[in-house]
Amino acid sequence: MAELIAIAGKGGVGKSTFSSLLIRYLLQRAKPILAVDADPNSNLPVLLGLKPSQTIGQILEEFMGAKLKIPAGMSKQSWLEMRISQAVVEGKGLDMIVMGRPEGTGCYCSANNVLRDFLEKMRENYKYVVVDNEAGMEHLSRRTEGKIDRLFIVSDATVKGLRTVANLLELVKELQLEIQTKYLILNRTNSPEGKIKQMLDNLDIQFLGAIPEDHLILEFDLEEKPILNLPESSIALKTSEELLDRVFAQSKAIKNLSPQLAEMNKEAAK
């Protein structure tokens, strides 16, 4: 069963960029991985260099349509599962599915339940499922993703950003979501100081660290190059790998640990 990792935060803080850095990190250590773009803006495909032909939203729109044609002998649930399966983009060790959003009106509760069950089945085929959520955690609140092993909340180093983090954490409590571990990442900033540091200390979440501004990330964004192709000289890449080492160094799913990390595990076990 795959470990499910969700990324959340307010809009514009770099959730998709961090999701791409996380996926790159995991690809070097464990495969296969399923990336789920749950943000209607759908930036993740470009960052990963993948081109989906259809979104789940479009499939649900078709599913709810009055002129839906299902082959004889096939149930609606089987048809929907088949269409969702066809929407998965396959890559080398990395598959992807894009949620999008239905363009029409109406209730999609039954279809979302099928989608949740289908994603749960798909988890059996992967080491990791990484979900890049939209701002506000709507998919989490609908419990589309089920039990979450790790939640990364990404924020900028602003009072407004950290208040959003506090609101998201409150939402997690209110909904009684099953989340094993929660981490906070500050993006495009250096070590926090002053009021920002005080706010961090008051949040009920493990602050993992800060990823600095990186001109290479900006260049790749302007030229629409995949983050997976970032050179090793990227400061954002280096910093994210250092932070993620703290999270995954002892993960059983990751087999190819570096000698340094293996030595760290030995010391920690003593």
CYANA upper distance limits for C-alpha pairs under 8 A (distance plus 0.5 A):
  1 MET  CA    123 ARG  CA      6.06
  1 MET  CA    124 GLU  CA      5.01
  1 MET  CA    125 ASN  CA      7.74
  1 MET  CA    126 TYR  CA      7.51
  1 MET  CA    127 LYS  CA      7.51
  2 ALA  CA    123 ARG  CA      5.39
  2 ALA  CA    124 GLU  CA      6.51
  2 ALA  CA    125 ASN  CA      7.73
  2 ALA  CA    126 TYR  CA      5.66
  2 ALA  CA    127 LYS  CA      4.98
  2 ALA  CA    128 TYR  CA      5.21
  2 ALA  CA    129 VAL  CA      6.72
  3 GLU  CA    123 ARG  CA      8.30
  3 GLU  CA    127 LYS  CA      6.85
  3 GLU  CA    128 TYR  CA      5.30
  3 GLU  CA    129 VAL  CA      6.70
  3 GLU  CA    148 ILE  CA      8.33
  3 GLU  CA    149 ASP  CA      6.54
  4 LEU  CA    123 ARG  CA      8.48
  4 LEU  CA    128 TYR  CA      6.42
  4 LEU  CA    129 VAL  CA      5.31
  4 LEU  CA    130 VAL  CA      6.63
  4 LEU  CA    131 VAL  CA      8.19
  4 LEU  CA    147 LYS  CA      8.11
  4 LEU  CA    148 ILE  CA      5.87
  4 LEU  CA    149 ASP  CA      5.83
  4 LEU  CA    150 ARG  CA      7.20
  5 ILE  CA    128 TYR  CA      7.78
  5 ILE  CA    129 VAL  CA      6.59
  5 ILE  CA    130 VAL  CA      5.31
  5 ILE  CA    131 VAL  CA      6.68
  5 ILE  CA    148 ILE  CA      6.74
  5 ILE  CA    149 ASP  CA      6.46
  5 ILE  CA    150 ARG  CA      5.32
  5 ILE  CA    151 LEU  CA      6.35
  5 ILE  CA    152 PHE  CA      8.10
  6 ALA  CA    130 VAL  CA      6.36
  6 ALA  CA    131 VAL  CA      5.18
  6 ALA  CA    132 ASP  CA      6.71
  6 ALA  CA    133 ASN  CA      7.43
  6 ALA  CA    148 ILE  CA      7.43
  6 ALA  CA    150 ARG  CA      6.91
  6 ALA  CA    151 LEU  CA      5.36
  6 ALA  CA    152 PHE  CA      6.72
  7 ILE  CA     15 LYS  CA      7.07
  7 ILE  CA     19 SER  CA      7.32
  7 ILE  CA    130 VAL  CA      8.20
  7 ILE  CA    131 VAL  CA      6.64
  7 ILE  CA    132 ASP  CA      5.60
  7 ILE  CA    133 ASN  CA      6.32
  7 ILE  CA    151 LEU  CA      6.39
  7 ILE  CA    152 PHE  CA      5.28
  7 ILE  CA    153 ILE  CA      6.26
  7 ILE  CA    154 VAL  CA      7.68
  8 ALA  CA     15 LYS  CA      7.18
  8 ALA  CA    132 ASP  CA      7.38
  8 ALA  CA    133 ASN  CA      5.88
  8 ALA  CA    134 GLU  CA      7.38
  8 ALA  CA    135 ALA  CA      7.07
  8 ALA  CA    136 GLY  CA      7.98
  8 ALA  CA    137 MET  CA      6.81
  8 ALA  CA    151 LEU  CA      7.97
  8 ALA  CA    152 PHE  CA      6.84
  8 ALA  CA    153 ILE  CA      5.28
  8 ALA  CA    154 VAL  CA      6.72
  9 GLY  CA     13 VAL  CA      7.70
  9 GLY  CA     15 LYS  CA      7.28
  9 GLY  CA    133 ASN  CA      8.48
  9 GLY  CA    134 GLU  CA      8.21
  9 GLY  CA    135 ALA  CA      6.05
  9 GLY  CA    136 GLY  CA      7.32
  9 GLY  CA    137 MET  CA      8.16
  9 GLY  CA    153 ILE  CA      5.80
  9 GLY  CA    154 VAL  CA      5.62
  9 GLY  CA    155 SER  CA      6.56
  9 GLY  CA    164 THR  CA      7.88
  9 GLY  CA    165 VAL  CA      7.30
  9 GLY  CA    168 LEU  CA      8.24
 10 LYS  CA    134 GLU  CA      8.44
 10 LYS  CA    135 ALA  CA      5.15
 10 LYS  CA    136 GLY  CA      7.00
 10 LYS  CA    154 VAL  CA      8.28
 10 LYS  CA    155 SER  CA      7.49
 10 LYS  CA    161 GLY  CA      7.56
 10 LYS  CA    164 THR  CA      7.16
 11 GLY  CA     15 LYS  CA      8.41
 11 GLY  CA    134 GLU  CA      8.02
 11 GLY  CA    135 ALA  CA      5.74
 13 VAL  CA    154 VAL  CA      7.11
 13 VAL  CA    155 SER  CA      6.01
 13 VAL  CA    156 ASP  CA      6.12
 13 VAL  CA    187 ASN  CA      7.17
 14 GLY  CA     18 PHE  CA      6.69
 14 GLY  CA    154 VAL  CA      7.71
 14 GLY  CA    155 SER  CA      8.39
 14 GLY  CA    187 ASN  CA      7.29
 15 LYS  CA     19 SER  CA      6.53
 15 LYS  CA    132 ASP  CA      7.39
 15 LYS  CA    133 ASN  CA      8.47
 15 LYS  CA    154 VAL  CA      6.49
 16 SER  CA     20 SER  CA      6.64
 16 SER  CA     43 ASN  CA      7.03
 16 SER  CA     44 LEU  CA      6.20
 16 SER  CA     47 LEU  CA      8.24
 16 SER  CA    132 ASP  CA      6.75
 17 THR  CA     21 LEU  CA      6.82
 17 THR  CA     44 LEU  CA      8.28
 17 THR  CA     47 LEU  CA      7.73
 17 THR  CA    227 ILE  CA      8.02
 18 PHE  CA     22 LEU  CA      6.54
 18 PHE  CA    154 VAL  CA      8.38
 19 SER  CA     23 ILE  CA      6.60
 19 SER  CA     44 LEU  CA      8.40
 19 SER  CA    130 VAL  CA      7.95
 19 SER  CA    131 VAL  CA      8.42
 19 SER  CA    132 ASP  CA      6.78
 20 SER  CA     24 ARG  CA      6.59
 20 SER  CA     44 LEU  CA      7.66
 20 SER  CA     47 LEU  CA      6.95
 20 SER  CA     48 LEU  CA      7.03
 20 SER  CA    227 ILE  CA      6.72
 20 SER  CA    228 LEU  CA      7.49
 21 LEU  CA     25 TYR  CA      6.67
 21 LEU  CA    227 ILE  CA      7.43
 21 LEU  CA    228 LEU  CA      7.82
 21 LEU  CA    237 LEU  CA      7.19
 21 LEU  CA    240 SER  CA      7.46
 22 LEU  CA     26 LEU  CA      6.75
 22 LEU  CA    240 SER  CA      8.14
 22 LEU  CA    244 LEU  CA      8.15
 23 ILE  CA     27 LEU  CA      6.49
 23 ILE  CA     33 ILE  CA      8.32
 23 ILE  CA     35 ALA  CA      8.33
 23 ILE  CA    130 VAL  CA      7.85
 24 ARG  CA     28 GLN  CA      7.10
 24 ARG  CA    227 ILE  CA      8.45
 24 ARG  CA    228 LEU  CA      6.19
 25 TYR  CA     29 ARG  CA      7.52
 25 TYR  CA    241 GLU  CA      7.07
 25 TYR  CA    244 LEU  CA      8.37
 26 LEU  CA     30 ALA  CA      6.25
 26 LEU  CA     31 LYS  CA      8.12
 26 LEU  CA     33 ILE  CA      8.49
 26 LEU  CA    254 ILE  CA      8.49
 27 LEU  CA     31 LYS  CA      6.40
 27 LEU  CA     32 PRO  CA      8.07
 27 LEU  CA     33 ILE  CA      7.72
 27 LEU  CA     93 GLY  CA      7.68
 27 LEU  CA     94 LEU  CA      8.16
 29 ARG  CA    254 ILE  CA      6.06
 29 ARG  CA    255 LYS  CA      7.09
 29 ARG  CA    256 ASN  CA      5.97
 29 ARG  CA    257 LEU  CA      7.79
 30 ALA  CA    127 LYS  CA      7.15
 30 ALA  CA    253 ALA  CA      7.39
 30 ALA  CA    254 ILE  CA      5.98
 30 ALA  CA    255 LYS  CA      7.42
 30 ALA  CA    256 ASN  CA      8.12
 31 LYS  CA     93 GLY  CA      5.88
 31 LYS  CA     94 LEU  CA      7.87
 31 LYS  CA    126 TYR  CA      7.59
 31 LYS  CA    127 LYS  CA      6.45
 31 LYS  CA    128 TYR  CA      8.21
 32 PRO  CA     93 GLY  CA      4.96
 32 PRO  CA     94 LEU  CA      6.21
 32 PRO  CA     95 ASP  CA      8.13
 32 PRO  CA    125 ASN  CA      8.30
 32 PRO  CA    126 TYR  CA      5.69
 32 PRO  CA    127 LYS  CA      6.24
 32 PRO  CA    128 TYR  CA      7.68
 33 ILE  CA     93 GLY  CA      6.73
 33 ILE  CA     94 LEU  CA      5.39
 33 ILE  CA     95 ASP  CA      6.76
 33 ILE  CA    126 TYR  CA      5.96
 33 ILE  CA    127 LYS  CA      6.36
 33 ILE  CA    128 TYR  CA      5.47
 33 ILE  CA    129 VAL  CA      6.37
 33 ILE  CA    130 VAL  CA      8.05
 34 LEU  CA     94 LEU  CA      6.38
 34 LEU  CA     95 ASP  CA      5.30
 34 LEU  CA     96 MET  CA      5.98
 34 LEU  CA     97 ILE  CA      8.15
 34 LEU  CA    126 TYR  CA      7.05
 34 LEU  CA    128 TYR  CA      6.86
 34 LEU  CA    129 VAL  CA      5.21
 34 LEU  CA    130 VAL  CA      6.79
 35 ALA  CA     94 LEU  CA      7.70
 35 ALA  CA     95 ASP  CA      6.65
 35 ALA  CA     96 MET  CA      5.11
 35 ALA  CA     97 ILE  CA      6.93
 35 ALA  CA    129 VAL  CA      6.40
 35 ALA  CA    130 VAL  CA      5.42
 35 ALA  CA    131 VAL  CA      6.57
 35 ALA  CA    132 ASP  CA      8.27
 36 VAL  CA     96 MET  CA      6.29
 36 VAL  CA     97 ILE  CA      5.54
 36 VAL  CA     98 VAL  CA      6.32
 36 VAL  CA     99 MET  CA      7.68
 36 VAL  CA    129 VAL  CA      7.76
 36 VAL  CA    130 VAL  CA      6.53
 36 VAL  CA    131 VAL  CA      5.11
 36 VAL  CA    132 ASP  CA      6.69
 37 ASP  CA     42 SER  CA      6.69
 37 ASP  CA     43 ASN  CA      8.39
 37 ASP  CA     44 LEU  CA      6.61
 37 ASP  CA     45 PRO  CA      8.22
 37 ASP  CA     96 MET  CA      8.12
 37 ASP  CA     97 ILE  CA      6.86
 37 ASP  CA     98 VAL  CA      5.16
 37 ASP  CA     99 MET  CA      6.38
 37 ASP  CA    100 GLY  CA      8.22
 37 ASP  CA    131 VAL  CA      6.59
 37 ASP  CA    132 ASP  CA      5.63
 37 ASP  CA    133 ASN  CA      7.30
 38 ALA  CA     42 SER  CA      7.95
 38 ALA  CA     98 VAL  CA      6.86
 38 ALA  CA     99 MET  CA      5.45
 38 ALA  CA    100 GLY  CA      7.07
 38 ALA  CA    131 VAL  CA      7.05
 38 ALA  CA    132 ASP  CA      6.06
 38 ALA  CA    133 ASN  CA      5.24
 38 ALA  CA    134 GLU  CA      6.43
 38 ALA  CA    139 HIS  CA      7.83
 39 ASP  CA     43 ASN  CA      8.29
 39 ASP  CA     99 MET  CA      7.61
 39 ASP  CA    100 GLY  CA      7.09
 39 ASP  CA    132 ASP  CA      7.06
 39 ASP  CA    133 ASN  CA      5.75
 39 ASP  CA    134 GLU  CA      4.56
 39 ASP  CA    135 ALA  CA      8.09
 40 PRO  CA     99 MET  CA      7.69
 40 PRO  CA    100 GLY  CA      5.14
 40 PRO  CA    101 ARG  CA      6.57
 40 PRO  CA    134 GLU  CA      7.29
 41 ASN  CA    100 GLY  CA      8.06
 42 SER  CA     98 VAL  CA      7.64
 42 SER  CA    100 GLY  CA      7.44
 43 ASN  CA     47 LEU  CA      7.10
 44 LEU  CA     48 LEU  CA      6.59
 44 LEU  CA    132 ASP  CA      8.24
 45 PRO  CA     49 GLY  CA      6.35
 45 PRO  CA     50 LEU  CA      5.42
 45 PRO  CA     51 LYS  CA      6.57
 45 PRO  CA     52 PRO  CA      7.80
 45 PRO  CA     96 MET  CA      8.45
 46 VAL  CA     50 LEU  CA      6.79
 46 VAL  CA     51 LYS  CA      7.96
 46 VAL  CA    224 GLU  CA      6.92
 46 VAL  CA    225 LYS  CA      7.66
 46 VAL  CA    226 PRO  CA      6.63
 47 LEU  CA    221 ASP  CA      8.47
 47 LEU  CA    224 GLU  CA      7.71
 47 LEU  CA    225 LYS  CA      7.15
 47 LEU  CA    226 PRO  CA      4.80
 47 LEU  CA    227 ILE  CA      5.67
 47 LEU  CA    228 LEU  CA      7.81
 48 LEU  CA    226 PRO  CA      5.47
 48 LEU  CA    227 ILE  CA      6.70
 48 LEU  CA    228 LEU  CA      6.59
 49 GLY  CA    225 LYS  CA      7.78
 49 GLY  CA    226 PRO  CA      5.50
 49 GLY  CA    228 LEU  CA      8.33
 50 LEU  CA     89 VAL  CA      7.75
 50 LEU  CA     91 GLY  CA      8.13
 50 LEU  CA     96 MET  CA      8.21
 51 LYS  CA     89 VAL  CA      7.72
 52 PRO  CA     87 ALA  CA      7.54
 52 PRO  CA     88 VAL  CA      7.91
 52 PRO  CA     89 VAL  CA      6.23
 52 PRO  CA     96 MET  CA      8.25
 52 PRO  CA     97 ILE  CA      7.77
 52 PRO  CA     98 VAL  CA      7.63
 53 SER  CA     87 ALA  CA      7.38
 53 SER  CA     89 VAL  CA      8.48
 54 GLN  CA     58 GLN  CA      7.14
 54 GLN  CA     59 ILE  CA      7.99
 54 GLN  CA     87 ALA  CA      6.25
 54 GLN  CA     98 VAL  CA      8.12
 55 THR  CA     59 ILE  CA      7.03
 55 THR  CA     87 ALA  CA      7.16
 55 THR  CA     97 ILE  CA      7.78
 55 THR  CA     98 VAL  CA      5.57
 55 THR  CA     99 MET  CA      5.90
 55 THR  CA    100 GLY  CA      5.91
 55 THR  CA    101 ARG  CA      8.26
 56 ILE  CA     60 LEU  CA      6.60
 56 ILE  CA     84 ILE  CA      7.11
 56 ILE  CA     87 ALA  CA      7.81
 56 ILE  CA     97 ILE  CA      8.26
 56 ILE  CA     98 VAL  CA      6.75
 56 ILE  CA     99 MET  CA      5.10
 56 ILE  CA    100 GLY  CA      6.52
 56 ILE  CA    101 ARG  CA      7.65
 57 GLY  CA     61 GLU  CA      6.65
 57 GLY  CA     99 MET  CA      6.31
 57 GLY  CA    100 GLY  CA      5.38
 57 GLY  CA    101 ARG  CA      4.57
 57 GLY  CA    102 PRO  CA      4.77
 57 GLY  CA    103 GLU  CA      8.00
 58 GLN  CA     62 GLU  CA      6.81
 58 GLN  CA    100 GLY  CA      7.91
 58 GLN  CA    101 ARG  CA      7.51
 58 GLN  CA    102 PRO  CA      6.33
 58 GLN  CA    103 GLU  CA      8.14
 59 ILE  CA     63 PHE  CA      6.55
 59 ILE  CA     80 LEU  CA      8.28
 59 ILE  CA     83 ARG  CA      7.49
 59 ILE  CA     84 ILE  CA      7.76
 60 LEU  CA     64 MET  CA      6.63
 60 LEU  CA    102 PRO  CA      6.93
 60 LEU  CA    108 TYR  CA      8.08
 60 LEU  CA    111 ALA  CA      7.29
 61 GLU  CA     65 GLY  CA      6.70
 61 GLU  CA    102 PRO  CA      5.89
 61 GLU  CA    103 GLU  CA      7.47
 61 GLU  CA    104 GLY  CA      7.40
 62 GLU  CA     68 LEU  CA      7.07
 63 PHE  CA     68 LEU  CA      6.84
 63 PHE  CA     80 LEU  CA      7.60
 64 MET  CA     68 LEU  CA      7.95
 64 MET  CA    108 TYR  CA      8.42
 70 ILE  CA     74 MET  CA      7.12
 70 ILE  CA     75 SER  CA      8.14
 70 ILE  CA     76 LYS  CA      7.66
 70 ILE  CA     79 TRP  CA      7.31
 74 MET  CA     78 SER  CA      6.76
 74 MET  CA     79 TRP  CA      7.02
 75 SER  CA     79 TRP  CA      6.71
 76 LYS  CA     80 LEU  CA      6.62
 77 GLN  CA     81 GLU  CA      6.66
 77 GLN  CA    114 VAL  CA      7.46
 78 SER  CA     82 MET  CA      6.60
 79 TRP  CA     83 ARG  CA      6.72
 80 LEU  CA     84 ILE  CA      6.63
 80 LEU  CA    114 VAL  CA      8.28
 81 GLU  CA     85 SER  CA      6.58
 81 GLU  CA    114 VAL  CA      8.05
 81 GLU  CA    115 LEU  CA      8.14
 81 GLU  CA    118 PHE  CA      7.16
 82 MET  CA     86 GLN  CA      6.81
 83 ARG  CA     87 ALA  CA      6.94
 84 ILE  CA     88 VAL  CA      7.45
 84 ILE  CA    115 LEU  CA      8.48
 87 ALA  CA     97 ILE  CA      6.88
 87 ALA  CA     98 VAL  CA      8.41
 88 VAL  CA     95 ASP  CA      7.10
 88 VAL  CA     96 MET  CA      6.04
 88 VAL  CA     97 ILE  CA      5.36
 88 VAL  CA     98 VAL  CA      8.47
 89 VAL  CA     95 ASP  CA      5.95
 89 VAL  CA     96 MET  CA      5.52
 89 VAL  CA     97 ILE  CA      6.80
 90 GLU  CA     94 LEU  CA      7.06
 90 GLU  CA     95 ASP  CA      4.94
 90 GLU  CA     96 MET  CA      7.07
 91 GLY  CA     95 ASP  CA      5.84
 91 GLY  CA     96 MET  CA      8.46
108 TYR  CA    112 ASN  CA      6.52
109 CYS  CA    113 ASN  CA      6.75
110 SER  CA    114 VAL  CA      7.00
111 ALA  CA    115 LEU  CA      6.73
112 ASN  CA    116 ARG  CA      6.57
112 ASN  CA    144 THR  CA      7.29
113 ASN  CA    117 ASP  CA      6.76
113 ASN  CA    144 THR  CA      7.72
114 VAL  CA    118 PHE  CA      6.56
115 LEU  CA    119 LEU  CA      6.64
115 LEU  CA    144 THR  CA      7.73
116 ARG  CA    120 GLU  CA      6.76
116 ARG  CA    143 ARG  CA      8.24
116 ARG  CA    144 THR  CA      5.30
116 ARG  CA    145 GLU  CA      6.66
116 ARG  CA    146 GLY  CA      7.67
117 ASP  CA    121 LYS  CA      6.90
118 PHE  CA    122 MET  CA      6.74
119 LEU  CA    123 ARG  CA      6.83
119 LEU  CA    145 GLU  CA      7.86
120 GLU  CA    124 GLU  CA      8.05
120 GLU  CA    145 GLU  CA      8.30
120 GLU  CA    146 GLY  CA      8.11
121 LYS  CA    125 ASN  CA      8.50
122 MET  CA    126 TYR  CA      7.82
123 ARG  CA    127 LYS  CA      8.29
123 ARG  CA    128 TYR  CA      8.13
123 ARG  CA    129 VAL  CA      7.31
127 LYS  CA    253 ALA  CA      7.28
133 ASN  CA    137 MET  CA      6.72
133 ASN  CA    138 GLU  CA      8.32
133 ASN  CA    139 HIS  CA      7.52
134 GLU  CA    138 GLU  CA      7.47
134 GLU  CA    139 HIS  CA      8.29
136 GLY  CA    168 LEU  CA      7.76
137 MET  CA    141 SER  CA      6.72
137 MET  CA    168 LEU  CA      8.09
138 GLU  CA    142 ARG  CA      6.78
139 HIS  CA    143 ARG  CA      6.69
139 HIS  CA    144 THR  CA      6.02
139 HIS  CA    145 GLU  CA      7.47
140 LEU  CA    144 THR  CA      6.70
140 LEU  CA    145 GLU  CA      6.82
140 LEU  CA    146 GLY  CA      8.38
140 LEU  CA    177 LEU  CA      8.44
141 SER  CA    175 LEU  CA      7.42
143 ARG  CA    177 LEU  CA      8.39
146 GLY  CA    178 GLU  CA      8.11
147 LYS  CA    177 LEU  CA      7.87
147 LYS  CA    178 GLU  CA      5.54
147 LYS  CA    179 ILE  CA      6.80
148 ILE  CA    178 GLU  CA      6.56
148 ILE  CA    179 ILE  CA      5.24
148 ILE  CA    180 GLN  CA      6.98
149 ASP  CA    179 ILE  CA      6.17
149 ASP  CA    180 GLN  CA      5.38
149 ASP  CA    181 THR  CA      6.81
150 ARG  CA    179 ILE  CA      6.98
150 ARG  CA    180 GLN  CA      6.51
150 ARG  CA    181 THR  CA      5.39
150 ARG  CA    182 LYS  CA      6.35
150 ARG  CA    183 TYR  CA      8.17
151 LEU  CA    179 ILE  CA      7.42
151 LEU  CA    181 THR  CA      6.79
151 LEU  CA    182 LYS  CA      5.26
151 LEU  CA    183 TYR  CA      6.70
152 PHE  CA    182 LYS  CA      6.50
152 PHE  CA    183 TYR  CA      5.33
152 PHE  CA    184 LEU  CA      6.28
152 PHE  CA    185 ILE  CA      7.50
153 ILE  CA    165 VAL  CA      7.59
153 ILE  CA    182 LYS  CA      8.09
153 ILE  CA    183 TYR  CA      6.68
153 ILE  CA    184 LEU  CA      5.38
153 ILE  CA    185 ILE  CA      6.70
154 VAL  CA    184 LEU  CA      6.47
154 VAL  CA    185 ILE  CA      5.34
154 VAL  CA    186 LEU  CA      6.39
154 VAL  CA    187 ASN  CA      7.19
155 SER  CA    161 GLY  CA      6.08
155 SER  CA    162 LEU  CA      7.20
155 SER  CA    165 VAL  CA      7.71
155 SER  CA    184 LEU  CA      8.03
155 SER  CA    185 ILE  CA      6.81
155 SER  CA    186 LEU  CA      5.50
155 SER  CA    187 ASN  CA      6.58
156 ASP  CA    161 GLY  CA      6.21
156 ASP  CA    162 LEU  CA      8.11
156 ASP  CA    186 LEU  CA      5.81
156 ASP  CA    187 ASN  CA      5.86
156 ASP  CA    188 ARG  CA      7.31
156 ASP  CA    189 THR  CA      7.74
157 ALA  CA    161 GLY  CA      7.19
157 ALA  CA    162 LEU  CA      7.82
157 ALA  CA    186 LEU  CA      6.70
157 ALA  CA    187 ASN  CA      7.94
157 ALA  CA    189 THR  CA      7.10
157 ALA  CA    192 PRO  CA      7.53
157 ALA  CA    196 ILE  CA      7.17
158 THR  CA    162 LEU  CA      6.83
158 THR  CA    196 ILE  CA      7.36
159 VAL  CA    163 ARG  CA      6.64
159 VAL  CA    196 ILE  CA      7.19
160 LYS  CA    164 THR  CA      6.80
161 GLY  CA    165 VAL  CA      6.97
162 LEU  CA    166 ALA  CA      6.78
162 LEU  CA    196 ILE  CA      8.45
162 LEU  CA    199 MET  CA      7.69
162 LEU  CA    200 LEU  CA      8.07
163 ARG  CA    167 ASN  CA      6.75
164 THR  CA    168 LEU  CA      6.66
165 VAL  CA    169 LEU  CA      6.73
166 ALA  CA    170 GLU  CA      6.71
166 ALA  CA    203 LEU  CA      7.09
167 ASN  CA    171 LEU  CA      6.68
168 LEU  CA    172 VAL  CA      6.80
169 LEU  CA    173 LYS  CA      6.98
169 LEU  CA    204 ASP  CA      8.07
170 GLU  CA    174 GLU  CA      6.69
171 LEU  CA    175 LEU  CA      6.57
172 VAL  CA    176 GLN  CA      6.41
172 VAL  CA    177 LEU  CA      6.02
173 LYS  CA    177 LEU  CA      7.30
182 LYS  CA    205 ILE  CA      6.42
182 LYS  CA    206 GLN  CA      6.92
183 TYR  CA    205 ILE  CA      6.42
183 TYR  CA    206 GLN  CA      5.40
183 TYR  CA    207 PHE  CA      6.36
183 TYR  CA    208 LEU  CA      6.57
184 LEU  CA    205 ILE  CA      7.04
184 LEU  CA    206 GLN  CA      6.53
184 LEU  CA    207 PHE  CA      5.20
184 LEU  CA    208 LEU  CA      6.19
184 LEU  CA    209 GLY  CA      7.89
185 ILE  CA    207 PHE  CA      6.97
185 ILE  CA    208 LEU  CA      6.26
185 ILE  CA    209 GLY  CA      6.11
185 ILE  CA    210 ALA  CA      6.37
185 ILE  CA    211 ILE  CA      7.98
186 LEU  CA    209 GLY  CA      6.87
186 LEU  CA    210 ALA  CA      5.03
186 LEU  CA    211 ILE  CA      6.73
187 ASN  CA    210 ALA  CA      6.29
187 ASN  CA    211 ILE  CA      5.39
187 ASN  CA    212 PRO  CA      6.94
187 ASN  CA    213 GLU  CA      7.99
188 ARG  CA    210 ALA  CA      7.94
188 ARG  CA    211 ILE  CA      6.08
188 ARG  CA    212 PRO  CA      4.99
188 ARG  CA    213 GLU  CA      4.61
188 ARG  CA    214 ASP  CA      7.90
189 THR  CA    210 ALA  CA      6.65
189 THR  CA    211 ILE  CA      6.50
189 THR  CA    212 PRO  CA      4.97
189 THR  CA    213 GLU  CA      6.37
190 ASN  CA    210 ALA  CA      6.35
190 ASN  CA    211 ILE  CA      7.21
190 ASN  CA    212 PRO  CA      5.75
190 ASN  CA    213 GLU  CA      8.46
191 SER  CA    209 GLY  CA      8.07
191 SER  CA    210 ALA  CA      6.58
192 PRO  CA    196 ILE  CA      6.51
192 PRO  CA    197 LYS  CA      5.88
192 PRO  CA    210 ALA  CA      8.34
193 GLU  CA    197 LYS  CA      5.50
193 GLU  CA    198 GLN  CA      8.46
194 GLY  CA    198 GLN  CA      6.99
195 LYS  CA    199 MET  CA      6.68
196 ILE  CA    200 LEU  CA      6.74
197 LYS  CA    201 ASP  CA      6.85
198 GLN  CA    202 ASN  CA      7.15
199 MET  CA    203 LEU  CA      7.10
200 LEU  CA    207 PHE  CA      7.75
208 LEU  CA    243 LEU  CA      6.93
209 GLY  CA    243 LEU  CA      7.16
210 ALA  CA    239 THR  CA      8.49
211 ILE  CA    236 ALA  CA      6.29
211 ILE  CA    239 THR  CA      6.48
211 ILE  CA    240 SER  CA      6.96
212 PRO  CA    235 ILE  CA      7.70
212 PRO  CA    236 ALA  CA      6.61
212 PRO  CA    239 THR  CA      8.31
213 GLU  CA    236 ALA  CA      7.52
214 ASP  CA    218 LEU  CA      7.28
214 ASP  CA    234 SER  CA      7.48
214 ASP  CA    235 ILE  CA      6.66
214 ASP  CA    236 ALA  CA      6.30
215 HIS  CA    219 GLU  CA      6.70
216 LEU  CA    220 PHE  CA      6.57
216 LEU  CA    230 LEU  CA      8.16
216 LEU  CA    234 SER  CA      6.89
217 ILE  CA    221 ASP  CA      6.62
217 ILE  CA    227 ILE  CA      8.07
217 ILE  CA    230 LEU  CA      8.47
217 ILE  CA    234 SER  CA      8.43
217 ILE  CA    236 ALA  CA      8.19
218 LEU  CA    222 LEU  CA      6.76
219 GLU  CA    223 GLU  CA      6.73
220 PHE  CA    224 GLU  CA      6.13
220 PHE  CA    225 LYS  CA      5.34
220 PHE  CA    226 PRO  CA      7.52
220 PHE  CA    227 ILE  CA      7.52
220 PHE  CA    230 LEU  CA      8.50
221 ASP  CA    225 LYS  CA      6.93
225 LYS  CA    229 ASN  CA      7.94
226 PRO  CA    230 LEU  CA      8.01
230 LEU  CA    234 SER  CA      7.17
230 LEU  CA    237 LEU  CA      8.00
232 GLU  CA    237 LEU  CA      7.45
232 GLU  CA    238 LYS  CA      7.57
233 SER  CA    237 LEU  CA      8.29
233 SER  CA    238 LYS  CA      7.99
234 SER  CA    238 LYS  CA      6.76
235 ILE  CA    239 THR  CA      6.51
236 ALA  CA    240 SER  CA      6.46
237 LEU  CA    241 GLU  CA      6.68
238 LYS  CA    242 GLU  CA      6.88
239 THR  CA    243 LEU  CA      6.78
240 SER  CA    244 LEU  CA      6.50
241 GLU  CA    245 ASP  CA      6.48
242 GLU  CA    246 ARG  CA      7.42
243 LEU  CA    247 VAL  CA      7.59
244 LEU  CA    248 PHE  CA      6.60
244 LEU  CA    249 ALA  CA      8.47
245 ASP  CA    249 ALA  CA      5.65
245 ASP  CA    261 LEU  CA      8.38
247 VAL  CA    251 SER  CA      8.42
248 PHE  CA    254 ILE  CA      7.99
249 ALA  CA    257 LEU  CA      7.82
249 ALA  CA    261 LEU  CA      6.66
249 ALA  CA    262 ALA  CA      8.41
249 ALA  CA    265 ASN  CA      7.89
250 GLN  CA    254 ILE  CA      8.49
250 GLN  CA    265 ASN  CA      7.17
257 LEU  CA    261 LEU  CA      6.49
257 LEU  CA    262 ALA  CA      6.52
258 SER  CA    262 ALA  CA      6.67
259 PRO  CA    263 GLU  CA      6.63
260 GLN  CA    264 MET  CA      6.78
261 LEU  CA    265 ASN  CA      6.77
262 ALA  CA    266 LYS  CA      6.92
263 GLU  CA    267 GLU  CA      6.82
264 MET  CA    268 ALA  CA      6.66
265 ASN  CA    269 ALA  CA      6.67
266 LYS  CA    270 LYS  CA      7.14
